Amino acid sequence: MKVLVIGSGAREHAIAEALQQSKKVETVFVSPGNDGIAKEHSITSLPQFENIKEFVLSNKIDFVFVGPEQPLAEGIVDYLQHHNINVVGPMKAAARIESSKAYAKNLMKINNIPTAIYEVFTEYDLAKEYLEKCAYPQVLKADGLAAGKGVIIVSDINEAIESLKDMMLNGAFGTAGDQVVIEEFMEGWETSIFAFTDGIDFISTIFSQDHKAIFDEDKGPNTGGMGAYAPVKKAAVYHQFVDENIFTPVLEAMKRDGNPFQGILYAGLMVTDSGPRVVEFNCRFGDPETQVILPLLKTDFADICTSIFTKRVKDLTLEWSDEYAVNVVAASKGYPDKYEKGMIIADLYNDHSIKDAKVYYSGVKNESNHLVTNGGRVLSVTAKANDLVGAIDKAYKRLSELSFEGKTYRTDIGKKGLI
């Protein structure tokens, strides 16, 4: 088979690698990819849906895998399916489960899916009035897509009003902040899980845990994710509960409403004293969770993808390695705010020094035969080992061999799993 992966980050690098490992896959193309991914896979620029369609038809691509949320929200799956092209990902109406937090929250409320108490506002004055009556902390969420950064935890009324102004009046998140969800702050610990679904049946993965804040001990502003580990052993006892009380009702509701979800559904969870509650749904693989989930997956990933668009998920079984995987992200200095680009990336051992440690590239490009930084999150390292301590040590050792000016990373990824 030939496969085209849409996207440009470390998540897409991991997806491409998982597909390439299948004996059934001959070639993996990535669009637009990046110059780090280009070391291992063919990359090509396909800026418009029509360009993608033409590339698929002319190169006899067997299926397309859509990585990021933006093209899903824009209807790439609708377009490709209209042209009889196999694609893994939800249609535009189903992708609203991520592209509109208000839609997702209402869906959960109507179907009794455990989540935080919330209110939705489109007018600043009404939102401000509501915040003046709240107990704190509260959580403010930009309704639309904000690259993982549109969520702010506020500890008092002054902070809440300033954040609300940034969202609704100052355009801090563009049009994503025109509508705002304000919800209770949930106490507990976070974990996440994916469901592979064909719109009728689903099968869920092991749990992983992302680290969103920029600094150690979950301090500082939220990012797109600074690292992850899997499996989360203490979450395993909730697997059946999540399948029965979260994935089953939300997927059945979407199917009943005429918006069946086909692809990868992400559930971000807060495990509270009363059990797991949904923080958010995403309409695709998470980044960096993908970089720890797929390396532990023993089932042929191409078979999983095929079962999604042929509606045979009911026949799937998932096999997992007994190992642990840890992913640590290296970001540019200043991320998630302003940062400089163009810093030369030096790799001491060129990927061959440590067994079971893999570099995934995101914000990089080639200049004069050198990879240089070209984004906020630059690259990440995933390492596997028989125990979590070993995976953590291996990941950080490999990361230490990669250097660039201003390299920023957390030093505590995975340590929550040791508590």
C-alpha positions as CSV (number, residue, x, y, z in Angstrom):
1,M,0.0,0.0,0.0
2,K,0.9,3.7,-0.4
3,V,-0.2,6.1,2.3
4,L,-0.3,9.9,2.6
5,V,-0.1,11.4,6.0
6,I,-1.3,15.0,6.3
7,G,0.5,17.2,8.8
8,S,3.9,18.6,9.7
9,G,4.8,17.8,13.3
10,A,6.3,15.1,15.5
11,R,2.8,13.4,15.7
12,E,2.8,12.9,12.0
13,H,6.4,11.7,12.1
14,A,5.3,9.0,14.6
15,I,2.3,8.1,12.5
16,A,4.4,7.8,9.4
17,E,6.9,5.6,11.2
18,A,4.1,3.3,12.6
19,L,2.6,2.9,9.1
20,Q,6.0,2.3,7.5
21,Q,6.6,-0.5,9.9
22,S,3.7,-2.4,8.4
23,K,4.7,-5.1,6.0
24,K,1.7,-4.1,3.9
25,V,2.9,-0.5,3.4
26,E,5.3,0.2,0.6
27,T,5.6,4.0,0.8
28,V,4.6,6.7,3.2
29,F,4.3,10.3,2.0
30,V,3.9,13.2,4.4
31,S,2.5,16.6,3.5
32,P,3.8,19.1,4.2
33,G,6.0,17.3,6.7
34,N,9.3,18.9,7.7
35,D,13.0,18.5,6.8
36,G,13.5,16.2,9.8
37,I,10.8,13.9,8.7
38,A,12.3,14.1,5.2
39,K,15.3,12.2,6.5
40,E,13.1,9.1,6.6
41,H,10.0,9.7,4.5
42,S,9.1,11.4,1.3
43,I,7.6,14.9,1.9
44,T,5.6,17.0,-0.5
45,S,3.8,20.3,-0.4
46,L,0.1,20.0,-1.0
47,P,-1.4,23.3,0.2
48,Q,-5.0,22.9,-1.1
49,F,-7.5,20.1,-0.8
50,E,-7.5,19.9,-4.6
51,N,-3.7,19.4,-4.6
52,I,-4.1,16.5,-2.2
53,K,-6.8,14.9,-4.3
54,E,-4.7,15.1,-7.5
55,F,-1.6,13.7,-5.7
56,V,-3.6,10.8,-4.3
57,L,-5.1,9.9,-7.7
58,S,-1.9,10.3,-9.7
59,N,0.2,8.3,-7.2
60,K,-2.4,5.6,-6.6
61,I,-2.5,6.3,-2.8
62,D,-4.5,3.7,-0.9
63,F,-5.6,5.9,1.9
64,V,-5.0,9.3,3.6
65,F,-4.4,9.8,7.3
66,V,-5.2,13.3,8.6
67,G,-3.1,14.2,11.6
68,P,-4.0,17.8,12.7
69,E,-7.3,19.2,13.8
70,Q,-7.4,22.3,11.4
71,P,-7.9,20.4,8.1
72,L,-10.5,18.1,9.8
73,A,-12.4,21.2,11.0
74,E,-12.2,22.6,7.5
75,G,-13.8,19.5,6.0
76,I,-10.9,17.7,4.3
77,V,-12.5,14.3,5.0
78,D,-15.8,15.4,3.4
79,Y,-13.9,16.6,0.3
80,L,-11.8,13.5,-0.1
81,Q,-14.7,11.1,0.5
82,H,-16.7,13.0,-2.1
83,H,-14.0,12.0,-4.5
84,N,-14.0,8.4,-3.4
85,I,-10.7,8.6,-1.6
86,N,-10.2,6.4,1.5
87,V,-9.4,8.6,4.5
88,V,-8.9,8.2,8.3
89,G,-10.5,11.1,10.2
90,P,-13.9,12.5,11.0
91,M,-16.1,14.6,8.7
92,K,-16.5,18.3,9.5
93,A,-19.7,18.0,11.4
94,A,-18.2,15.3,13.7
95,A,-14.9,17.3,14.1
96,R,-17.0,19.9,15.9
97,I,-16.4,17.8,19.0
98,E,-13.0,19.6,19.1
99,S,-13.5,22.7,17.0
100,S,-16.4,23.9,19.2
101,K,-16.0,23.3,23.0
102,A,-19.6,24.6,23.4
103,Y,-20.8,21.8,21.1
104,A,-18.8,19.2,23.0
105,K,-20.0,20.4,26.4
106,N,-23.6,20.4,25.3
107,L,-23.3,17.0,23.8
108,M,-21.9,15.7,27.2
109,K,-24.6,17.4,29.2
110,I,-27.5,16.0,27.1
111,N,-26.0,12.5,27.2
112,N,-25.0,12.5,30.9
113,I,-21.3,12.1,30.2
114,P,-19.3,13.1,33.3
115,T,-17.7,16.5,32.9
116,A,-17.3,19.8,34.7
117,I,-20.2,22.1,35.3
118,Y,-20.1,25.0,32.8
119,E,-21.7,27.9,31.1
120,V,-21.2,29.3,27.5
121,F,-21.0,33.0,26.7
122,T,-20.9,35.0,23.5
123,E,-21.1,38.4,25.2
124,Y,-18.3,39.8,27.3
125,D,-20.6,41.7,29.8
126,L,-22.6,38.6,30.6
127,A,-19.5,36.5,31.0
128,K,-17.9,39.1,33.3
129,E,-21.1,39.2,35.4
130,Y,-21.0,35.4,35.7
131,L,-17.4,35.4,36.8
132,E,-18.1,38.0,39.5
133,K,-20.4,35.4,41.2
134,C,-18.1,32.4,40.9
135,A,-16.0,30.6,43.5
136,Y,-12.4,30.2,42.4
137,P,-10.4,28.8,40.7
138,Q,-12.3,28.6,37.4
139,V,-11.3,27.5,33.9
140,L,-11.8,29.8,30.8
141,K,-11.7,28.0,27.4
142,A,-11.8,29.7,24.0
143,D,-14.6,27.8,22.1
144,G,-12.7,27.3,18.9
145,L,-9.3,25.8,17.9
146,A,-6.3,27.5,19.6
147,A,-3.4,25.1,19.0
148,G,-3.8,23.6,22.6
149,K,-3.3,27.0,24.2
150,G,-6.8,28.4,24.6
151,V,-7.4,27.1,28.1
152,I,-6.6,29.4,31.1
153,I,-7.0,28.5,34.8
154,V,-7.8,31.6,36.8
155,S,-7.3,31.8,40.6
156,D,-9.3,35.0,41.4
157,I,-11.7,37.5,39.9
158,N,-9.0,40.0,38.8
159,E,-7.1,37.3,36.8
160,A,-10.4,36.0,35.4
161,I,-11.5,39.4,34.1
162,E,-8.1,40.1,32.5
163,S,-8.1,36.7,30.8
164,L,-11.6,37.2,29.6
165,K,-10.7,40.5,28.1
166,D,-7.7,38.9,26.3
167,M,-10.0,36.2,24.9
168,M,-13.2,38.1,24.0
169,L,-12.0,41.7,23.5
170,N,-8.3,41.6,22.6
171,G,-8.4,38.6,20.2
172,A,-5.6,36.7,22.0
173,F,-6.9,33.5,20.3
174,G,-8.4,35.1,17.2
175,T,-12.0,34.2,16.4
176,A,-11.6,31.1,18.7
177,G,-12.3,33.4,21.6
178,D,-15.5,34.9,20.2
179,Q,-17.4,32.4,22.3
180,V,-16.1,31.3,25.7
181,V,-16.8,28.3,28.0
182,I,-16.4,29.0,31.7
183,E,-16.3,25.8,33.8
184,E,-15.5,24.7,37.3
185,F,-12.0,23.7,38.1
186,M,-11.8,20.0,38.6
187,E,-9.4,18.6,41.3
188,G,-7.6,15.4,40.5
189,W,-5.0,14.0,38.1
190,E,-5.1,14.0,34.3
191,T,-4.8,11.2,31.8
192,S,-5.9,10.5,28.3
193,I,-7.0,7.7,26.0
194,F,-7.9,7.2,22.3
195,A,-10.7,5.3,20.6
196,F,-10.3,3.9,17.1
197,T,-13.8,4.0,15.7
198,D,-15.6,3.5,12.3
199,G,-18.7,5.3,13.4
200,I,-20.4,2.1,14.5
201,D,-17.9,0.2,16.8
202,F,-14.8,1.3,18.7
203,I,-11.8,-0.1,20.5
204,S,-9.8,1.9,23.0
205,T,-6.1,2.2,23.7
206,I,-4.0,2.2,26.8
207,F,-3.8,5.4,28.8
208,S,-1.1,8.0,28.5
209,Q,-0.4,11.2,30.4
210,D,0.5,14.6,28.8
211,H,2.4,17.4,30.5
212,K,1.0,20.7,29.1
213,A,2.6,23.4,31.3
214,I,6.0,24.8,30.1
215,F,7.9,24.4,33.4
216,D,8.5,21.6,35.9
217,E,5.8,20.8,38.5
218,D,3.1,21.9,36.0
219,K,4.0,25.6,36.4
220,G,3.8,28.3,33.8
221,P,1.5,28.7,30.8
222,N,0.0,25.8,28.9
223,T,1.7,24.7,25.7
224,G,0.8,22.2,23.0
225,G,2.4,19.5,25.3
226,M,6.0,19.2,26.7
227,G,6.1,15.4,27.0
228,A,4.1,12.3,27.8
229,Y,4.5,8.8,29.1
230,A,2.5,5.5,28.8
231,P,1.1,3.3,30.1
232,V,-0.5,5.1,33.1
233,K,-0.8,2.0,35.4
234,K,-3.1,3.7,38.0
235,A,-5.6,4.6,35.2
236,A,-6.0,1.1,34.0
237,V,-8.8,0.3,36.6
238,Y,-10.9,3.0,34.9
239,H,-10.7,1.5,31.4
240,Q,-14.1,-0.2,31.4
241,F,-15.8,2.8,33.0
242,V,-14.4,5.1,30.3
243,D,-15.5,2.7,27.5
244,E,-19.0,2.4,29.0
245,N,-19.7,5.9,30.3
246,I,-17.7,8.1,28.0
247,F,-16.9,6.6,24.6
248,T,-20.1,4.5,24.2
249,P,-22.6,7.3,24.9
250,V,-20.8,10.0,23.0
251,L,-20.3,7.9,19.9
252,E,-23.9,6.6,20.0
253,A,-25.2,10.2,20.4
254,M,-23.2,11.4,17.4
255,K,-24.4,8.6,15.3
256,R,-28.0,9.2,16.4
257,D,-27.6,12.9,15.6
258,G,-26.5,12.1,12.1
259,N,-22.8,13.0,12.7
260,P,-21.1,9.6,13.2
261,F,-17.5,9.9,14.2
262,Q,-15.0,7.9,12.2
263,G,-11.3,8.0,13.0
264,I,-9.4,8.6,16.2
265,L,-11.3,10.1,19.2
266,Y,-9.2,11.5,22.0
267,A,-10.7,11.8,25.5
268,G,-8.7,14.0,27.9
269,L,-9.8,13.1,31.4
270,M,-9.5,14.4,35.0
271,V,-9.7,11.5,37.5
272,T,-11.5,13.1,40.5
273,D,-12.6,11.6,43.8
274,S,-15.8,10.6,42.1
275,G,-14.0,9.0,39.1
276,P,-13.0,10.1,35.6
277,R,-14.6,13.2,34.1
278,V,-14.0,14.6,30.6
279,V,-11.8,17.7,30.3
280,E,-12.0,17.7,26.5
281,F,-12.5,15.7,23.4
282,N,-10.2,15.9,20.4
283,C,-11.0,14.7,16.9
284,R,-7.6,13.2,16.3
285,F,-4.4,11.9,17.8
286,G,-2.9,14.1,20.5
287,D,0.7,15.4,20.4
288,P,2.8,14.3,22.2
289,E,0.7,11.3,23.4
290,T,0.9,9.7,19.9
291,Q,4.7,9.5,20.3
292,V,4.3,7.2,23.3
293,I,1.2,5.3,22.3
294,L,2.2,4.2,18.8
295,P,5.7,2.9,19.8
296,L,4.0,0.6,22.3
297,L,1.4,-0.7,19.8
298,K,2.2,-4.2,18.5
299,T,-0.9,-4.5,16.3
300,D,-0.3,-3.5,12.6
301,F,-1.3,0.1,12.5
302,A,-2.1,0.0,8.8
303,D,-4.6,-2.8,9.6
304,I,-6.2,-0.5,12.2
305,C,-6.5,2.4,9.7
306,T,-8.0,0.1,7.1
307,S,-10.5,-1.2,9.6
308,I,-11.7,2.3,10.2
309,F,-12.6,3.3,6.7
310,T,-13.9,-0.2,5.8
311,K,-16.0,-0.3,8.9
312,R,-14.5,-3.4,10.4
313,V,-13.4,-2.1,13.8
314,K,-15.5,-4.8,15.4
315,D,-12.9,-7.4,14.2
316,L,-10.0,-5.6,15.8
317,T,-8.0,-6.6,18.8
318,L,-5.1,-4.5,20.1
319,E,-1.8,-5.9,21.3
320,W,0.6,-3.8,23.4
321,S,4.2,-4.1,24.4
322,D,4.9,-4.7,28.1
323,E,7.3,-1.8,28.0
324,Y,7.0,1.9,29.1
325,A,7.5,4.8,26.7
326,V,8.5,8.3,27.6
327,N,8.5,11.3,25.3
328,V,10.3,14.6,26.2
329,V,9.9,17.7,24.0
330,A,12.6,20.2,23.4
331,A,11.2,23.7,22.6
332,S,12.6,27.1,21.6
333,K,13.4,29.6,24.3
334,G,10.3,31.8,24.9
335,Y,7.7,29.2,23.8
336,P,4.7,29.3,24.0
337,D,5.1,33.0,23.5
338,K,7.6,34.7,21.2
339,Y,10.7,32.7,20.2
340,E,13.5,33.0,17.7
341,K,14.1,30.6,14.8
342,G,17.2,29.5,12.9
343,M,19.2,27.9,15.7
344,I,21.5,25.1,14.4
345,I,20.6,21.7,15.8
346,A,23.6,19.6,16.7
347,D,23.2,15.8,17.1
348,L,26.2,14.2,18.8
349,Y,25.4,10.7,17.7
350,N,23.0,11.0,14.7
351,D,20.3,8.7,16.2
352,H,22.4,5.6,16.7
353,S,23.7,6.0,20.2
354,I,20.9,4.6,22.3
355,K,18.7,1.5,21.5
356,D,15.0,2.1,21.6
357,A,15.3,5.9,21.6
358,K,13.8,7.8,18.7
359,V,13.9,11.4,17.7
360,Y,10.7,12.9,16.2
361,Y,10.9,16.2,14.4
362,S,8.4,19.0,14.5
363,G,9.6,22.6,14.1
364,V,12.7,22.2,12.0
365,K,14.0,23.0,8.5
366,N,17.1,22.5,6.5
367,E,19.5,25.4,5.9
368,S,22.9,24.9,4.3
369,N,22.8,21.1,5.1
370,H,22.0,21.8,8.7
371,L,18.7,21.3,10.6
372,V,17.7,24.5,12.3
373,T,14.9,25.4,14.6
374,N,11.7,26.6,12.9
375,G,9.0,26.4,15.5
376,G,8.0,26.5,19.1
377,R,8.3,22.8,19.7
378,V,11.4,21.8,17.8
379,L,11.7,18.0,18.4
380,S,11.1,15.3,20.9
381,V,12.6,12.1,22.0
382,T,10.7,8.9,22.8
383,A,12.5,6.1,24.7
384,K,11.3,2.6,25.6
385,A,12.4,0.4,28.5
386,N,11.1,-2.4,30.7
387,D,10.3,0.0,33.5
388,L,9.4,3.7,33.7
389,V,12.6,4.8,35.4
390,G,14.6,3.2,32.6
391,A,12.5,4.9,29.9
392,I,12.8,8.3,31.6
393,D,16.6,7.9,31.9
394,K,17.0,6.8,28.4
395,A,14.9,9.6,27.0
396,Y,16.8,12.3,28.8
397,K,20.2,10.8,27.9
398,R,19.2,10.9,24.2
399,L,17.9,14.4,24.5
400,S,21.2,15.5,26.1
401,E,22.9,14.6,22.8
402,L,20.8,17.0,20.9
403,S,21.6,20.7,21.3
404,F,20.5,24.1,20.0
405,E,20.7,27.6,21.4
406,G,17.9,28.2,23.9
407,K,16.8,24.5,24.2
408,T,14.0,24.4,26.7
409,Y,12.6,21.3,28.2
410,R,11.0,19.9,31.4
411,T,13.1,17.7,33.6
412,D,10.2,15.9,35.3
413,I,8.4,14.1,32.4
414,G,7.1,10.7,33.5
415,K,7.9,11.2,37.2
416,K,4.2,11.4,38.1
417,G,4.0,7.7,37.2
418,L,6.5,6.9,39.9
419,I,4.4,8.3,42.7
